[in-house]
Amino acid sequence: MRYLLWILLVAGMLLSAAAFGQPGEPPLNGPLVAFDTAAQDQAVLLEVETGRQRSLSFGPYAHRVWGFSPDGCRLLLTLSEGNGPARILTARLDGGDLREVFTPGTDEGAWDPSFSPDGRQIVFTLSKPESGFEATGGHSHRIALADATSGVVTIVSVSGDEHTPRWSPDGTQIAYTSYETDELGVRAADLWLASAGGSGRTRLTDFPAGSVTMPRWSPDGDLIGFIYSAEANRDTVWMIGAVAGALPTQLNFAPALALDLAWLPSGTAMLAVLRDFRGEVPNRVWQIPLTGVADYDAVLYPPTANLAYPDYPRFSSESDRLALRTTYALSLLALPGGQGGPLPGVEGNTPAVWSPAGFTGEAQCPA
């Protein structure tokens, strides 16, 4: 894997044209949606206004798209081979100038990367072979920061079983989940905060049993939404203030199966993709109010959309569109009404990512 990726990085534009925008192709205009295919053999960029697509293939690896750089000019992705560890790379939107973010050690891997709001750092989960971590396949998992220019890595967390790092909107803090194993060998996670400098760790939740997953910052950075599972597949939606000593607030009480969680851009409610909730067996997108009891007060979102097995709702940077997966098809809805639906022939495997606010298109990017 390492040798093949080195060939990709050195060969650059000598790679086949399939990996890049075709010669003479006009630049893509924003806004863009990026995603990886259901087969995970390509990354796809979709020009939302026209439906024009560009497919990027970086070799015989599993492709996973994670986001854009804050200026919108580079794509952040991971590549992996079989069950081997994944590696973080960035590339121009035409597929050129492929760069590895940092050089991992032997059998080290990286997952869940995202750019800081100022673009100077990339947070990710670093995995490495280590004794004492048999519960996670013999690999430790630590939240880490890579300097986006130099690739120098700083370890943020210390316990060795941490996951799902998420930047605060102002880029000063990172929320993540950290697992601990009790004397009976039961592994469970709580919610933690760390400063963007890698210090100042704060435990936010301390449930006696069960696990926290899916930390999601509110748009103003004051709250963090999350899923708490007292037992497997018995999930509830919660929120907590992003300060030491805050008390968590439970928003629904009848357990369901949670598939995803997101905030409305207004910060006035969350969207939870839940199965077996409110009498609806298939998964639906529910708007979860921050007051009241969601078991009675939640409503379908958007109310007029008839979505088949929806998942991964993601709002555009301008908050005027919603991308989501529906039965492995990418769907785009116009807001507030929810007009739209699946795009013919466009299959997406993982959450779609939107180009950032203010991105007008590829023409604004440096050559």
N, C-alpha and C positions, 0 to 999 in steps of 0.2 A: 504493500500500500504506500509506504513512504517513498519508495523508489519511483513508483508510477506517478505519484503526485509531484515529485521533484521534476520528472520529465514534463508534466503539464506546465509547471511554473517556468521552466527554462525555455521550453519550446515557444511559448507565447503565441504570436500570430502565425506560427508555422502549423498550428493545429488545423484540422479540417474546417472548412467553412461552416459546417453544421454547428460549430460551437459559437458562432458569432453572427451578428446581424449581417445580412447579405450585402455585398458591395452595391452602392447606389441606392440602398433602401433609405427612404426619408426618415429623419429622426422621429422617435416616439414623442408624443405630446402628452402632458399631464392632464388629469390625474391618471396614475397607473395602478393596476393591481398585479401583484406577483404571487405565484403559488407554484408548487411542484405537482407533477402529474400523478394520477392514481398509481402508475407503475413506478413512480419516483425515479424515472430515468432522465427527466428534463426539468428545468425551471422555465416557467412561462411568464412573460410580461404581456399584460393586456391593456391596450389603450382604451379607456373606458368610453370615451365619446364616440369612437368609431367601431370598436370591436376588433381592431387590428391586433394581431398577436405576433410575438417573437418568441421562439423556442430556443433555449440555450442548453446544450449538452456538454458536460465536462468530462466525458469518458464513462467507462463501465462501472459507475458507482451509484449508490443510493443518494439522490439529491434531496436536500431539505432546505427550503427557503425560510429565512427568519426575519428579514426586514430590509430596510433601506438605510443608507447613511443619512444623517440629518439634512444634508443638502439634496438628497434624492438621486445622487449621481452614481452611487455604487450599491450593488446588491450584496447582502450578507447571507451566506449559506454554509452548510456543512456537507461534506462528502464522506461516504463510508463504503467499505467493501465487505459484503457479506455481513457477518457478525462482528467484524473488526471495529476498532474504535473510530469515531468520527473526528474530522479535522475541520477547523473553521477557516474559511476563505472569504475574500471579497473580490468583486469583479466589476468592471464597467458595465453599463447596461447593454452594450453590444457584445458582452462576453469576453472582451479583451482585458489585458492587464490583470490577470488572475494573480492574487497575492494570498499567501498564507499569513494569518494574523499573528501566530507565534509558532515556534518550533517545539512540538511536544517531545517528551522523552519516550523511551521504549515502552510500547503498549499503553501509553497515555492517550486519552481521548477527551473530547470536549463536546458540550451539548448546550442547547438553550441559550445561544448568544444574543446579545442586543447592544446596540450603540447607546452610549450615554446621550442625553439631550444635546450636549455641546459637541459630540462627536470625537472627544479626546480619548475615551476609554470604551472598551467592550467588556461587559460582564458575561460570565458563562459558568457552567458547572464543569470542573476539571475532574476526570476520573483517572485513577492509576492503580496498578496492582499493589495490594498492601495486605499484610496479614491482619487478622482480627476483624475482617469485614466479609465473613462468609455469607451473611444475610443478604449482601448485595453483590454476590457473585465473585467475591474475592477482590473487589475494587473499592477503594474509598472514593467519596464524592465531596468536593469542596468548592465553595463559591470563590471565584477568582476574577481578577481584573487584568486585562491586557491593555497596555498603552497602544492606542491605535496607530501610532507612528513607529515606535521602536519595537513593539512586541514584548516589552518587558512585562513579566507577570507578577502580580501581587496576590497572595492568598488572603481572602477576606475572612472565611470561617475556619473553625478549628476542630470541630468534633469529627469530621470525616464522613458524615452522612447527611449532607445538605443538598437542597435541590431548588428548582424553580426560582431563580433570582429575577427580581423585577425592579426597575428603576422608579424612583419617585418622579413626579412630573418636573420638579426643579433640578433633578439630577444630584441631589445631596445625600440621598439615602437609598438603600437597597433592601427590599423585603424578600425574605426567603423562608423556606421550611427546613427545620432541622429535626432529624429523628434521634430518638434515644431508645435503648433497649433495657427493659426492667429486669428484675431478678428472675422472672419466669421466662425470660427470653422473648417477651412481646415487644415488638418494635412499633413506635408511635411518634408522630410528628407534631410539633408546635410551630407557631409563627414567630419569626425573629426579624430584627432590623439591624443593619450595619451601616456605618457611614461610608460614603463614596471613597474615602481615603483608606478604608480597610480596617477601621478601628471602631470603638464605641458601640459594641454589640449590645442589643437590648432585647430581652425576651418579652414578647407581647402577650402570648397566651400560655396557659399552663393547665390544660385539661387533664383530669385524672386518668382518662383512658381515651382511646380513639385518636384520630389524626386530622390535622389541618392540611388542606391542599388548595391549589388555585388562588394564591394571593393576587389581588387586583386593586391597584391604587385608584381612588376617586380622582376625577379630573383636577380638583384643587389641591390634592395631596394631603388633605386632612384625615381621610378615612382609608381603611383597607378592607375590602370585601374578601371573604374566603368561604370555602366549603369545609364544614366539620362533619366527620363520619364517626359516629359512635361505634359502628360496626361496618363491615364491608357492605357496600351498596345501600346503606341507610344514611343518606346525606341530608344535611340541612344547610341553609344559607345564613351567614353571619356577617357582621361588620364590627370594626373596632377602630378607635382613634389611633393615629400614628404617633403616639407619645407613650413614654413609660408610665405604667400605672393605669392606663385606660381599661375600661371594662368592656368585654365583648357583648354585643347585642344580637340575640337570635331573631331571625326574620320569618322563618317558617318552622313548624313543629312536627308536621307529619312527614316522616322520612320518605325520600324519593331517591332515584338514581340521577346524580348530577353529572352532566357531560361537559359543561363549560360554563363560564361566568364572565360577564363584562359589565361595564358601567355605561349608562346613557351619557352622551356628551355633556348634558346639562348637570350631571351629578345628582339628579333628584331621585334616581332609582337605579337598580341593577337589572340586567338581563341574565336569567339563569336558564340554561337548556336542561330540562328535567324530564325524566321518564317516570311513568306511574305516579303522576301528580294531579290532584284535583279531578280524579276520575279519568284522566287521559292516559292511556297505556303507552302510545308511541311518544317519543320525545317531541317536545314543543318548546318554543321560546317564550318564556314567561317574564313579564315585567314585574319585578319584586319591589314593592314600595319600602321606603326606609322607616315608615311608621305604620302602625296597625299590625295585622297578622296576615302574612302572605297566603296562608292556607285558605283564607276567604277573600282577600283583597287583591291578589295577583290577577293580572289580565294577560291575554295573549298579545304578543308583539310581532310585527305590526298587526293591529286588529283585523285588517282587511285581507291580509296575505294568507293564502292557503298553501302552506309549506309542507312538503313531504320529508319527514325525518330530518329536520334542520339541525345544524350544528355549527359551531365556530362563528357566531355573529361578530363582525368587525366593522366599525363605523369608519367612513372616509375621514380624512383630516379636516374637511370642510363640514362634516356632520350632515351632509345632504344625501348620502347613499349608505346602504348597508350591504356588505358582502357576507355571504354565508354558504356553507356546504349543504346541499340537499340531495341525499342519496348519491353521494360522490360526484354530483354536478355542481359547478360554481353558479350561484345565483346572485344577481344584483338587483336590489330594490331601491327605488327612488323614495325619498322621505319628504314629508311625514306620512304620506298615504300608503306606501308600501307597494306601489305599482312596479311590475317587473316579474322576473322569475328566472328559471334556469336558462343558461346560455347554451344553445345547441352545440353539442360536440365538445364542450369544455369541461373536462373532468379535473377535479382538484382533490388532493389527498389530505391536505393539512390546512390550518387556518390561512386564509388569504391575508396578505399584508399590503397596506396602502402606501403610496408615495407620500412624503411629508407635506405639511401645509406650505403653500408658497411655491411648490415645485410646478413649473409651467411646462417642462419638457426637457428632452435630452439636449436640445440646442443650447441650454444654459450651462451645460457641464463643460469642464475643461477638456481639451482634446487629449 
